[in-house]
Amino acid sequence: TQEDALTDAVRPALGKTLRLSAVGGFPGVATFLLPAHHQALAATHHRVHDALIRAGAPVWDYYTPGSWVPHCTMSFWADDTEISHLAAVAAGQFPIDVIVASVKAVDSQTGEVLRHLN
């Protein structure tokens, strides 16, 4: 099933350590923490993308390999002030090492979790 293919695609990322090293934002959309480049994360993204394409799911150009910005969302509907505030709060904390505990598909308009992929 499509669900099984997506679960199989993300499974290798679970338990991996990522190093969050910067603050970013999509103005008006979200603030986030950015991981340093991580080969396993890039490989996972390729597997998820391939599984979605094989399933016939529509995939926005923003999410294609080479275009997607890996990130850990901190808040939705961010403005420039919120992005600056997160940067100030996080500035003295970097790097932040985290372990990937779960992967979720989220509606970027509402923040609703659509699917747990693990």
GITA-V794792 format. One record per residue. N is the residue number from 1. RES is the residue in three letters. SS is DSSP state (hx for helix, st for strand, lp for the rest). NEAR is the number of other ideal C-beta (glycine too) atoms within 8 Angstrom. Layout:
{{N;RES;SS;NEAR} {N;RES;SS;NEAR}}
This chain:
{{1;THR;lp;4} {2;GLN;hx;8} {3;GLU;hx;7} {4;ASP;hx;7} {5;ALA;hx;11} {6;LEU;hx;13} {7;THR;hx;10} {8;ASP;hx;9} {9;ALA;hx;12} {10;VAL;hx;14} {11;ARG;hx;8} {12;PRO;lp;9} {13;ALA;lp;11} {14;LEU;lp;11} {15;GLY;lp;5} {16;LYS;lp;11} {17;THR;st;7} {18;LEU;st;12} {19;ARG;st;10} {20;LEU;st;14} {21;SER;st;9} {22;ALA;st;7} {23;VAL;st;11} {24;GLY;st;11} {25;GLY;st;13} {26;PHE;st;8} {27;PRO;lp;8} {28;GLY;lp;6} {29;VAL;lp;9} {30;ALA;st;13} {31;THR;st;12} {32;PHE;st;12} {33;LEU;st;12} {34;LEU;st;13} {35;PRO;st;13} {36;ALA;lp;9} {37;HIS;lp;5} {38;HIS;lp;11} {39;GLN;hx;6} {40;ALA;hx;9} {41;LEU;hx;12} {42;ALA;hx;11} {43;ALA;hx;9} {44;THR;hx;13} {45;HIS;hx;11} {46;HIS;hx;9} {47;ARG;hx;12} {48;VAL;hx;12} {49;HIS;hx;12} {50;ASP;hx;9} {51;ALA;hx;13} {52;LEU;hx;10} {53;ILE;hx;9} {54;ARG;hx;7} {55;ALA;lp;8} {56;GLY;lp;4} {57;ALA;lp;7} {58;PRO;lp;3} {59;VAL;lp;9} {60;TRP;lp;5} {61;ASP;hx;6} {62;TYR;hx;6} {63;TYR;hx;8} {64;THR;lp;9} {65;PRO;lp;8} {66;GLY;lp;4} {67;SER;lp;8} {68;TRP;lp;9} {69;VAL;lp;6} {70;PRO;lp;9} {71;HIS;lp;10} {72;CYS;st;9} {73;THR;st;9} {74;MET;st;8} {75;SER;st;9} {76;PHE;st;8} {77;TRP;lp;7} {78;ALA;lp;14} {79;ASP;lp;8} {80;ASP;hx;7} {81;THR;hx;6} {82;GLU;hx;11} {83;ILE;hx;14} {84;SER;hx;8} {85;HIS;hx;8} {86;LEU;hx;14} {87;ALA;hx;9} {88;ALA;hx;7} {89;VAL;hx;7} {90;ALA;hx;11} {91;ALA;lp;7} {92;GLY;lp;4} {93;GLN;lp;6} {94;PHE;lp;9} {95;PRO;lp;7} {96;ILE;st;10} {97;ASP;st;8} {98;VAL;st;8} {99;ILE;st;8} {100;VAL;lp;11} {101;ALA;lp;4} {102;SER;lp;8} {103;VAL;lp;10} {104;LYS;st;9} {105;ALA;st;6} {106;VAL;st;9} {107;ASP;lp;7} {108;SER;lp;7} {109;GLN;lp;3} {110;THR;lp;4} {111;GLY;lp;6} {112;GLU;lp;6} {113;VAL;st;7} {114;LEU;st;7} {115;ARG;st;8} {116;HIS;st;7} {117;LEU;lp;12} {118;ASN;lp;8}}
